[in-house]
Every structure is written in structure tokens, then in C-alpha cells.
Amino acid sequence: MINPAKIEEIAKQISSNMPQGVKNLADTFESKTKQAIQNKLAEMDFVSREEFDIQSKVLIRTREKLAELEAKVAEIEAQLDSDKHAE
């Protein structure tokens, strides 16, 4: 997930680089900017790296299981074919 501390750091950098006459507006600007960024990020459908890694492992296990089942089905089909030809 996006680190809220990083968003706050970016907002502070923006406000610290403003002209001195605008410093009193910087606090409002910083909070509004941070709020807007957080709202937009919340609207996006991100997953954490941990969630992604877990789902990747699940997918790998699922693919392995599918390969095993495909091999078993092929073996059963071959056995059925050989039984048909033996009759």
C-alpha cells in the first residue's frame, strides 16, 4: 500500500518551497493536497506487495495442481483407450 508518511513528506516539500508571503496558506494547501492525494489513491484498486506475493504463490500452486490433474486425466484416457482396443 502507499505509505502515508511519503505523501506527507511530498506535501511538506511542496509547502516549504513556497514564497515566504504564501507560508500562511501553506498549511491549508498542504492539508488539502494531502487529502486530495489520499482520496484519489483510495479510489484506485491497489493491493499491498504482501497480498500480491500471497496471490502469486496461490497461483503457482494452482497451476501445479492443474498440471497434475491434466496428467492424471491423460493417463486415465490412455488407459480407457487401451481397454477399448483390447476388447
N, C-alpha and C positions, 0 to 999 in steps of 0.2 A: 504494500500500500504506500501511497505517497506520504512522506514524512512531514507532519505539520510544522516541525521546527524549521525545515528547509523553506517552507512557504513564508514563515515569519521572518527568516533571515533575508529572503529576497525583498519582502515588503520594507524591512528596515533599511536595506541598502538603497532602495528607491527613495525613501524619505530622507535619508542622510545626505543624498546628493542634490537635494533641492536648494534653491537660493534661500539665504537667511530670512528674507521677508516672508517666505511662504512656510517657514517652520511651524507656525501655529496651526496651519492647515494640514501639516504633515501627519499628525496623529490621526486625524479624521481620514485622510487619504489612505494611510497605512491600514487602518482597520477595515475600511470599505474595500480596499484592494484585496486584502487577505480573505475577507468574507466572500467576495465575488469569485476569487480563485477556488476557494474551498467548495463553494456551491457548484461551480462548473465541474470540478473534479468529482464531486459526489454524484453528479448526473451521469458521469461516464461509468462504464461497467468494468472496472479494474479488478483483478484478483491479486492477492499477495504472491510473492515468489514461493512461499511455503505451500500455498494452495496449488499453485501451478506444478511444483515438483511432485506433490502427492498425486495429482491427477495424471501426471506423466507416468509415474510408477504404476498406477492402476491400469492405464492404457497398455503399458508394456506387458503386464501380467495377463491382461485380457487377450492381447494378440498371441501370447504364448499358448494360452489355453485354447484359443481358436485353432491354432496350428495343430495342437494335439488332437482336438476333436476332428479336424479335417482328415488327419492321418488315420484315425480310427474308422471314420466313415469310409474312406477309400479302402481300408483293409476289409471291412465288412462287405462292401460292394464286390471286391475281388473274390472274397470267399463265396458270396452268393452266385457270382458268375461261374465260378469253378464247379459249384454244386449243380447248377443248371446244365452245364456241359457234361457232367458225369452221368446225368440221368439218361 
